[in-house]
Amino acid sequence: MKFIGTTTKYKVNKEKMQMAVSVGMIVLISSVSIVTVKALIEAQDRIDKQKSDAQFVSLINETSAPSSEVTEMTKDTSISASLEGTENVIETEGTGNTDITTGTEGTSGEGTSATTTATEPPATTTETFTETKVIKFVYASSELNVRSGPGTSYDIVKTIDKGSGIDVIGVTDNGWYHTYNGNYVSKDLCQEEPVKVATPTPIPVQTTASQTQSATQATQPPTMPSPADNQPIEGMTYYGSCKITFYGPQPRGDGTYSTSTATGTTCCEGVTCAADWSIFPAGTVIYIPNDPLGGDGYYTVEDKGSGVKGSHIDIYADLGESYSTTSGEVYIVN
């Protein structure tokens, strides 16, 4: 009985030993398989990388310029890509241009790229200028284009007539005025003195001596008595003494000037005046002896203003700011 028990115990230990050996062999074989597969994968990666590098060098040699400098740059880039583990991306567009981009991993972990382009677009230049602040008022010396920028290559915003006034807030070093509304006009086509627009010369007409005398009498103002005489003038009503001021073209927001009146007419020197419409209604013709503008003294109330109140006549003149405030006797033409 003792022999049978010993034999059974020996068989059990033998089976355990065989199982342990089998498990060990399986583990060993698995480890060897894993190491072998990993080595094969790494070898295949090295072969693929060498093929890729060879294709890269071949493509660079075909597409790059045949200069020694470019060839040297291509070789250096290829060697760097091989050593640092770079990624080479080759994109060919339908136009035939080839961009070759190499991304090299730096020490910070972020890629830096160097790009070689077979065909590059022409470089564009941007015109630069400096501007100096200048506040002044100028006049167009001829018909003048107003442009969106300081140069003839900029778009034309509009065209203004000769003699038009322009508010200037700056001047550029390339010869352009910066207007109040943000546009530009050529400095060479502007002047600081007012521009006199030529009027057509009238055609002389043959007249007789009697016609000349009649025309002279018709254009001459009636002889005015002095205010001390207190004598009425036929066809007129004496109003009294008034303050007389002068105004010129009114500035617009775009840097130009307006000569339109409150009644819709165009201001005319020697004709147009502004007054308080509650005293001198629109359309009233007045007469001022010794016309301060040197004319015939007759004016029509065509305009008004917030500062023109009571016994106040504001006469329009092309150079209104050059005249001083005065006073004068005013008659209303019936």
The 8 nearest C-alpha neighbors of each residue, nearest first, counted from 0:
[[1, 3, 2, 4, 5, 6, 7, 8],
 [2, 0, 4, 3, 5, 6, 7, 8],
 [3, 1, 5, 0, 4, 6, 7, 8],
 [2, 4, 6, 0, 1, 5, 7, 8],
 [5, 3, 7, 1, 6, 2, 8, 0],
 [4, 6, 2, 8, 7, 3, 9, 1],
 [5, 7, 9, 3, 4, 8, 2, 10],
 [6, 8, 10, 4, 9, 5, 3, 11],
 [9, 7, 5, 11, 10, 6, 4, 12],
 [10, 8, 6, 12, 7, 11, 13, 5],
 [9, 11, 13, 7, 8, 12, 14, 6],
 [12, 10, 14, 8, 13, 9, 15, 7],
 [13, 11, 15, 9, 14, 10, 16, 8],
 [12, 14, 10, 16, 11, 15, 9, 17],
 [13, 15, 17, 11, 16, 12, 18, 10],
 [16, 14, 12, 18, 13, 17, 19, 11],
 [15, 17, 13, 19, 14, 18, 12, 20],
 [16, 18, 14, 20, 15, 19, 21, 13],
 [19, 17, 21, 15, 20, 16, 14, 22],
 [20, 18, 16, 22, 21, 17, 23, 15],
 [19, 21, 23, 17, 18, 22, 24, 16],
 [22, 20, 18, 24, 23, 19, 17, 25],
 [23, 21, 25, 19, 24, 20, 18, 26],
 [24, 22, 20, 26, 21, 25, 27, 19],
 [23, 25, 27, 21, 22, 26, 28, 20],
 [24, 26, 22, 28, 23, 27, 29, 21],
 [27, 25, 29, 23, 24, 28, 30, 22],
 [28, 26, 24, 30, 25, 29, 23, 31],
 [27, 29, 31, 25, 30, 26, 24, 32],
 [30, 28, 32, 26, 31, 27, 25, 33],
 [31, 29, 33, 27, 32, 28, 26, 34],
 [30, 32, 28, 34, 29, 33, 35, 27],
 [33, 31, 29, 35, 30, 34, 36, 28],
 [32, 34, 30, 36, 35, 31, 37, 29],
 [35, 33, 37, 31, 32, 36, 38, 30],
 [34, 36, 32, 38, 33, 37, 31, 39],
 [37, 35, 39, 33, 38, 34, 32, 40],
 [36, 38, 40, 34, 39, 35, 33, 41],
 [37, 39, 35, 41, 36, 40, 42, 34],
 [38, 40, 36, 42, 37, 41, 43, 35],
 [41, 39, 43, 37, 42, 38, 44, 36],
 [42, 40, 44, 38, 43, 39, 37, 45],
 [41, 43, 39, 45, 44, 40, 38, 46],
 [42, 44, 46, 40, 41, 45, 39, 47],
 [45, 43, 41, 47, 42, 46, 48, 40],
 [46, 44, 48, 42, 43, 47, 49, 41],
 [45, 47, 43, 49, 44, 48, 50, 42],
 [48, 46, 44, 50, 49, 45, 51, 43],
 [49, 47, 51, 45, 50, 46, 44, 52],
 [48, 50, 52, 46, 51, 47, 53, 45],
 [49, 51, 53, 47, 48, 52, 54, 46],
 [52, 50, 48, 54, 53, 49, 55, 47],
 [51, 53, 55, 49, 54, 50, 48, 56],
 [52, 54, 50, 56, 51, 55, 49, 57],
 [55, 53, 57, 51, 52, 56, 58, 50],
 [54, 56, 52, 58, 53, 57, 51, 59],
 [57, 55, 59, 53, 58, 54, 60, 52],
 [56, 58, 54, 60, 55, 59, 53, 61],
 [59, 57, 61, 55, 60, 56, 54, 62],
 [58, 60, 56, 62, 61, 57, 63, 55],
 [59, 61, 57, 58, 63, 62, 56, 70],
 [62, 60, 58, 59, 63, 57, 64, 56],
 [63, 61, 59, 60, 58, 64, 117, 97],
 [64, 62, 59, 60, 61, 65, 69, 117],
 [65, 63, 66, 69, 62, 70, 60, 61],
 [66, 64, 63, 67, 70, 69, 60, 68],
 [65, 67, 68, 69, 64, 70, 63, 71],
 [66, 68, 70, 69, 71, 65, 72, 64],
 [67, 69, 71, 66, 70, 72, 65, 73],
 [68, 70, 72, 71, 66, 67, 73, 64],
 [71, 69, 67, 73, 72, 68, 66, 74],
 [70, 72, 74, 68, 73, 69, 67, 75],
 [71, 73, 69, 75, 70, 74, 76, 68],
 [74, 72, 70, 76, 71, 75, 77, 69],
 [75, 73, 77, 71, 76, 72, 78, 70],
 [76, 74, 72, 78, 77, 73, 79, 71],
 [75, 77, 79, 73, 74, 78, 80, 72],
 [76, 78, 74, 80, 75, 79, 73, 81],
 [79, 77, 81, 75, 80, 76, 74, 82],
 [80, 78, 76, 82, 81, 77, 83, 75],
 [79, 81, 85, 77, 78, 83, 82, 84],
 [80, 82, 78, 79, 84, 83, 77, 85],
 [81, 83, 79, 80, 84, 78, 85, 77],
 [84, 82, 80, 85, 81, 79, 103, 104],
 [83, 85, 81, 80, 82, 86, 103, 104],
 [86, 84, 80, 103, 83, 102, 87, 81],
 [85, 87, 102, 88, 101, 84, 80, 103],
 [88, 86, 101, 85, 100, 89, 102, 99],
 [87, 89, 100, 86, 99, 90, 101, 102],
 [88, 90, 99, 87, 98, 91, 100, 97],
 [91, 89, 98, 97, 92, 88, 99, 100],
 [90, 92, 97, 96, 89, 93, 95, 98],
 [93, 91, 94, 95, 96, 90, 97, 98],
 [92, 94, 95, 91, 96, 97, 90, 98],
 [95, 93, 92, 96, 91, 97, 118, 117],
 [94, 96, 93, 92, 97, 91, 118, 117],
 [95, 97, 94, 92, 118, 117, 91, 98],
 [96, 98, 91, 117, 90, 95, 99, 116],
 [97, 99, 116, 90, 115, 100, 117, 89],
 [100, 98, 89, 115, 114, 88, 97, 116],
 [101, 99, 114, 88, 113, 98, 87, 102],
 [100, 102, 87, 112, 113, 103, 86, 114],
 [103, 101, 112, 111, 110, 86, 85, 100],
 [104, 102, 85, 110, 111, 105, 112, 101],
 [103, 105, 110, 108, 109, 102, 111, 85],
 [106, 104, 108, 107, 110, 109, 103, 111],
 [105, 107, 108, 104, 109, 110, 103, 111],
 [108, 106, 105, 109, 104, 110, 111, 103],
 [107, 109, 105, 106, 104, 110, 111, 103],
 [110, 108, 107, 105, 104, 111, 106, 103],
 [111, 109, 104, 103, 102, 105, 112, 108],
 [112, 110, 103, 102, 104, 109, 105, 113],
 [111, 113, 102, 101, 103, 114, 110, 100],
 [112, 114, 101, 100, 115, 102, 111, 103],
 [115, 113, 100, 99, 116, 112, 101, 98],
 [114, 116, 99, 98, 117, 100, 113, 97],
 [117, 115, 98, 118, 119, 114, 97, 99],
 [116, 118, 97, 96, 98, 115, 119, 63],
 [117, 119, 116, 96, 120, 97, 98, 95],
 [118, 120, 116, 121, 117, 122, 96, 115],
 [121, 119, 122, 118, 123, 116, 117, 96],
 [122, 120, 123, 119, 118, 124, 116, 117],
 [121, 123, 120, 124, 119, 125, 118, 126],
 [124, 122, 121, 125, 120, 126, 119, 127],
 [123, 125, 126, 122, 127, 121, 120, 128],
 [126, 124, 127, 123, 128, 122, 152, 150],
 [127, 125, 124, 128, 150, 149, 123, 152],
 [128, 126, 125, 129, 173, 124, 172, 149],
 [127, 129, 172, 171, 130, 173, 126, 149],
 [128, 130, 171, 172, 131, 127, 173, 170],
 [129, 131, 171, 170, 172, 169, 132, 128],
 [130, 132, 170, 169, 171, 133, 129, 172],
 [131, 133, 169, 168, 170, 130, 134, 171],
 [132, 134, 169, 168, 131, 135, 170, 167],
 [135, 133, 168, 167, 169, 132, 136, 166],
 [136, 134, 167, 133, 166, 137, 168, 191],
 [135, 137, 166, 165, 167, 191, 164, 138],
 [138, 136, 191, 165, 190, 164, 189, 135],
 [139, 137, 164, 190, 162, 189, 163, 165],
 [138, 140, 189, 162, 161, 141, 163, 188],
 [139, 141, 189, 188, 161, 162, 190, 138],
 [142, 140, 161, 139, 143, 188, 160, 162],
 [141, 143, 161, 160, 159, 139, 158, 144],
 [142, 144, 159, 158, 141, 139, 145, 160],
 [145, 143, 158, 157, 146, 155, 159, 184],
 [144, 146, 184, 157, 156, 155, 158, 183],
 [147, 145, 155, 156, 183, 148, 154, 182],
 [146, 148, 182, 154, 153, 183, 156, 155],
 [149, 147, 153, 146, 183, 150, 182, 154],
 [150, 148, 175, 183, 146, 147, 151, 153],
 [151, 149, 152, 148, 153, 175, 146, 185],
 [150, 152, 153, 149, 146, 154, 148, 155],
 [151, 153, 150, 154, 148, 149, 146, 155],
 [154, 152, 148, 151, 147, 150, 146, 155],
 [153, 155, 146, 147, 156, 152, 148, 151],
 [156, 154, 146, 157, 145, 144, 147, 153],
 [157, 155, 146, 145, 147, 154, 158, 144],
 [156, 158, 145, 155, 144, 159, 146, 143],
 [157, 159, 144, 143, 145, 160, 142, 156],
 [160, 158, 143, 142, 144, 163, 157, 161],
 [161, 159, 142, 163, 162, 143, 141, 158],
 [160, 162, 141, 142, 139, 140, 163, 159],
 [161, 163, 194, 139, 138, 140, 160, 164],
 [164, 162, 139, 138, 161, 160, 165, 159],
 [163, 165, 138, 255, 256, 137, 162, 139],
 [166, 164, 255, 254, 137, 136, 138, 167],
 [165, 167, 136, 254, 179, 178, 135, 137],
 [168, 166, 178, 135, 134, 179, 177, 169],
 [169, 167, 134, 133, 177, 179, 178, 132],
 [170, 168, 132, 133, 177, 131, 167, 176],
 [169, 171, 176, 131, 130, 175, 177, 133],
 [172, 170, 130, 175, 173, 129, 174, 131],
 [171, 173, 174, 129, 128, 130, 170, 175],
 [174, 172, 171, 175, 128, 149, 129, 150],
 [175, 173, 186, 172, 171, 185, 176, 170],
 [176, 174, 185, 186, 171, 149, 184, 170],
 [175, 177, 170, 184, 183, 186, 169, 185],
 [178, 176, 183, 169, 170, 168, 167, 182],
 [179, 177, 167, 182, 181, 180, 166, 183],
 [178, 180, 254, 166, 181, 167, 168, 253],
 [181, 179, 253, 178, 254, 182, 252, 177],
 [180, 182, 178, 179, 177, 183, 147, 253],
 [183, 181, 147, 178, 146, 180, 177, 148],
 [182, 184, 177, 146, 176, 149, 148, 178],
 [185, 183, 145, 176, 175, 186, 146, 144],
 [184, 186, 175, 187, 188, 176, 174, 183],
 [185, 187, 175, 189, 188, 174, 176, 184],
 [186, 188, 185, 189, 174, 190, 175, 140],
 [189, 187, 186, 140, 185, 139, 141, 190],
 [190, 188, 139, 140, 186, 138, 187, 137],
 [191, 189, 138, 137, 192, 140, 139, 188],
 [190, 192, 137, 138, 193, 136, 189, 135],
 [191, 193, 190, 194, 138, 137, 189, 140],
 [194, 192, 138, 195, 191, 162, 190, 137],
 [195, 193, 162, 196, 192, 140, 138, 161],
 [194, 196, 197, 193, 162, 161, 198, 140],
 [195, 197, 194, 198, 162, 161, 193, 140],
 [198, 196, 195, 199, 200, 194, 161, 162],
 [197, 199, 200, 196, 201, 195, 202, 194],
 [200, 198, 201, 197, 202, 196, 203, 195],
 [199, 201, 198, 202, 197, 203, 204, 196],
 [202, 200, 199, 203, 198, 204, 197, 205],
 [201, 203, 204, 200, 199, 205, 198, 206],
 [204, 202, 201, 205, 200, 206, 199, 211],
 [205, 203, 206, 202, 201, 207, 211, 210],
 [204, 206, 203, 207, 211, 210, 202, 208],
 [207, 205, 210, 204, 211, 208, 209, 203],
 [206, 208, 210, 209, 211, 205, 212, 204],
 [207, 209, 211, 210, 212, 206, 213, 205],
 [208, 210, 212, 211, 207, 213, 206, 214],
 [211, 209, 213, 207, 212, 208, 206, 214],
 [210, 212, 208, 214, 209, 213, 215, 207],
 [211, 213, 215, 209, 210, 214, 208, 216],
 [214, 212, 210, 216, 215, 211, 217, 209],
 [213, 215, 217, 211, 216, 212, 210, 218],
 [216, 214, 212, 218, 213, 217, 211, 219],
 [215, 217, 213, 219, 214, 218, 212, 220],
 [216, 218, 214, 215, 219, 213, 220, 212],
 [219, 217, 215, 216, 214, 220, 295, 213],
 [218, 220, 216, 217, 215, 221, 295, 222],
 [221, 219, 295, 218, 222, 296, 217, 216],
 [222, 220, 223, 219, 232, 216, 233, 217],
 [221, 223, 220, 224, 219, 232, 288, 225],
 [222, 224, 221, 225, 288, 232, 220, 226],
 [225, 223, 228, 226, 230, 222, 229, 227],
 [224, 226, 227, 228, 223, 229, 230, 328],
 [227, 225, 229, 228, 224, 230, 328, 223],
 [228, 226, 225, 229, 224, 230, 231, 223],
 [227, 229, 226, 230, 225, 224, 231, 223],
 [230, 228, 226, 227, 231, 225, 224, 237],
 [229, 231, 228, 224, 232, 226, 225, 227],
 [232, 230, 233, 229, 237, 236, 235, 224],
 [233, 231, 235, 234, 230, 236, 223, 237],
 [232, 234, 235, 231, 236, 333, 221, 332],
 [235, 233, 333, 232, 332, 236, 331, 231],
 [236, 234, 332, 333, 232, 331, 233, 330],
 [237, 235, 331, 330, 238, 332, 231, 333],
 [236, 238, 330, 239, 331, 329, 235, 231],
 [239, 237, 330, 329, 236, 331, 240, 328],
 [240, 238, 328, 329, 237, 241, 330, 327],
 [239, 241, 328, 327, 329, 326, 242, 238],
 [242, 240, 310, 311, 326, 327, 243, 328],
 [241, 243, 326, 311, 312, 325, 310, 244],
 [244, 242, 312, 326, 325, 313, 324, 311],
 [243, 245, 313, 324, 314, 312, 325, 242],
 [244, 246, 314, 319, 313, 315, 322, 316],
 [247, 245, 319, 315, 316, 314, 320, 313],
 [246, 248, 319, 317, 316, 315, 318, 249],
 [249, 247, 258, 257, 256, 250, 317, 246],
 [248, 250, 257, 256, 247, 258, 251, 246],
 [251, 249, 256, 255, 257, 248, 254, 252],
 [250, 252, 256, 255, 253, 254, 257, 249],
 [251, 253, 254, 180, 250, 255, 179, 256],
 [254, 252, 180, 251, 255, 179, 178, 181],
 [253, 255, 166, 165, 179, 252, 180, 251],
 [256, 254, 165, 251, 164, 253, 250, 163],
 [255, 257, 250, 249, 251, 248, 164, 258],
 [258, 256, 249, 248, 259, 250, 251, 255],
 [257, 259, 248, 266, 265, 249, 260, 256],
 [260, 258, 265, 257, 264, 266, 263, 261],
 [261, 259, 302, 263, 262, 264, 265, 266],
 [260, 262, 302, 263, 303, 301, 259, 264],
 [263, 261, 260, 301, 264, 302, 281, 259],
 [264, 262, 260, 261, 259, 265, 301, 302],
 [265, 263, 260, 262, 259, 266, 301, 261],
 [266, 264, 259, 258, 260, 267, 263, 271],
 [265, 267, 258, 271, 259, 260, 264, 268],
 [268, 266, 271, 270, 269, 265, 315, 316],
 [267, 269, 316, 270, 315, 271, 317, 266],
 [268, 270, 267, 294, 271, 298, 292, 316],
 [269, 271, 298, 268, 267, 299, 272, 297],
 [272, 270, 299, 267, 315, 266, 298, 301],
 [271, 273, 314, 300, 315, 313, 299, 301],
 [274, 272, 302, 303, 313, 300, 312, 301],
 [275, 273, 312, 303, 307, 276, 279, 313],
 [274, 276, 308, 277, 278, 279, 307, 309],
 [277, 275, 280, 279, 278, 274, 281, 303],
 [276, 278, 275, 279, 280, 309, 274, 308],
 [279, 277, 276, 275, 280, 309, 274, 310],
 [278, 280, 276, 275, 277, 283, 274, 281],
 [281, 279, 276, 283, 277, 278, 282, 300],
 [280, 282, 300, 283, 301, 276, 279, 302],
 [281, 283, 300, 299, 301, 280, 284, 279],
 [282, 284, 300, 281, 299, 280, 279, 285],
 [285, 283, 299, 332, 298, 331, 282, 300],
 [286, 284, 331, 298, 332, 330, 297, 299],
 [285, 287, 297, 330, 296, 329, 331, 298],
 [286, 288, 296, 329, 290, 328, 289, 330],
 [289, 287, 290, 296, 286, 328, 223, 327],
 [288, 290, 291, 287, 296, 293, 295, 327],
 [289, 291, 296, 293, 292, 288, 294, 287],
 [292, 290, 293, 289, 294, 296, 287, 325],
 [293, 291, 290, 294, 269, 296, 316, 289],
 [292, 294, 290, 291, 295, 289, 296, 269],
 [295, 293, 296, 292, 290, 269, 291, 297],
 [294, 296, 297, 220, 290, 293, 219, 218],
 [297, 295, 290, 287, 286, 294, 288, 298],
 [296, 298, 286, 295, 285, 287, 270, 284],
 [299, 297, 270, 285, 284, 271, 272, 286],
 [300, 298, 284, 271, 283, 301, 282, 270],
 [299, 301, 272, 282, 281, 283, 273, 302],
 [302, 300, 281, 262, 299, 271, 282, 272],
 [301, 303, 273, 261, 260, 300, 272, 262],
 [302, 304, 273, 274, 275, 261, 307, 305],
 [305, 303, 307, 306, 273, 302, 274, 275],
 [304, 306, 307, 303, 308, 275, 274, 273],
 [307, 305, 304, 308, 303, 311, 275, 313],
 [306, 308, 304, 305, 275, 274, 311, 303],
 [309, 307, 275, 311, 306, 310, 274, 305],
 [308, 310, 311, 275, 278, 307, 274, 277],
 [311, 309, 241, 242, 308, 312, 240, 275],
 [310, 312, 242, 241, 309, 307, 308, 243],
 [311, 313, 243, 274, 273, 242, 314, 244],
 [314, 312, 244, 273, 245, 272, 243, 274],
 [315, 313, 272, 245, 244, 312, 273, 246],
 [314, 316, 246, 272, 271, 268, 245, 247],
 [317, 315, 319, 268, 318, 247, 246, 314],
 [316, 318, 247, 319, 268, 248, 315, 246],
 [319, 317, 316, 320, 321, 247, 322, 246],
 [318, 320, 246, 247, 316, 245, 321, 317],
 [319, 321, 318, 322, 246, 247, 245, 323],
 [320, 322, 319, 318, 323, 245, 316, 246],
 [323, 321, 320, 319, 245, 324, 318, 244],
 [322, 324, 325, 321, 244, 245, 320, 319],
 [323, 325, 244, 243, 322, 326, 245, 242],
 [326, 324, 243, 242, 323, 244, 327, 291],
 [327, 325, 242, 243, 241, 240, 324, 328],
 [326, 328, 240, 241, 329, 287, 242, 243],
 [327, 329, 240, 239, 287, 241, 288, 330],
 [328, 330, 287, 239, 238, 286, 240, 327],
 [331, 329, 237, 286, 238, 236, 285, 235],
 [332, 330, 285, 236, 235, 333, 284, 237],
 [331, 333, 235, 285, 284, 234, 330, 236],
 [332, 235, 234, 331, 236, 284, 283, 285]]
